[in-house]
Amino acid sequence: GNVCLAAHNRGYKYNFFQEIKYLEEGDTIEYKNNEKVREYSVVWKGKIKETDLSYLEETKENIITLITCVENMPEYRLCVQAYEIKKL
């Protein structure tokens, strides 16, 4: 399914997404949950309206969606989507 995470990228003590702006298509994201680690490859990055929830919808493929604010553009969010890299 679609794992969706949102976090701050600046202005707070903990800015978990402070480096998100540097992600590009083909980059790898590692998601750790308890003892399980999954790797994802970035396929899309862009600005979306804060009201656009379509990127949070359930999917058949395993993907991860990261969302954070866009500096000086409160009506927009930066959105990154990546597909799971299947291990052989």
N, C-alpha and C positions, 0 to 999 in steps of 0.2 A: 504494500500500500504506500501511501504518501505520508512520510514523517515530516511534520511541519514544526519548525522552531523559529521563535522570534526573540530578539535580544537587542540591547543597546549597542551602539557603535562608538559613542563618545559622551562625555559630560557626566558620567557616573563613576562610582568607585570601581565597579565591575563592568567592563565593556567587552563582552564576549565576542562581539562581531566587529571589533575595531579594524580588522584586516579584510573584511568581506569585500570592500571596494576594489581590492587587488585581484580577486578571483576572475579567471578568464575561462572561456570554453576549453575543455580538455583537462583543466586542473583537477586534482583529486581532493576529495573531502573524506576524512575518516570520522566515523560516528561510533562512539563507544557507549555501550549501554550494559552496565554490570560487567559480565565477563565476555560479552560478545562484541566483536568489532566488525563493522561493515565499511566497505569502501565505495565511494560514488565518484562518477566523472561528471563534471559540470557540462551541461548542454545548453543552458540559457541563463542570461543575466539581463535585467532591465528594470525600468521604473514602472510601477503600476499605481493606479489610484488607490488611496487608502480604503476605499469601499469595495474594491475588486477582490472578491473572495474566490474567484474561479481557480486560482492557483493552489487553493487549499483542499480542493475536491479529492475524493477517493480515487485511486488509480489501480489498475490491474498490475502494472509494473511496480517494482520497488524503487521509489524515488525519495529524495529528500528535498524539502523546500525551506530555504532560509529567508527570513524577512526582517528588515530593519528600516529605520527612518532615513530620509534623505535630507541632508543639511540645507536649511533655509527653504525647504519645500514641504511644509507640514501636511499638505494634501496628497503627498506621494510616499511610496515605500520602495526601497530597493529589494528586489526579489531575485534569488538565485535558485535554479533547479538543477538537480544532478541525478543521473540514473545509477543504480547499483551496478558495480563491476562484478560480474559472475566469476567465481573461482572455479577452476577446472579440477 
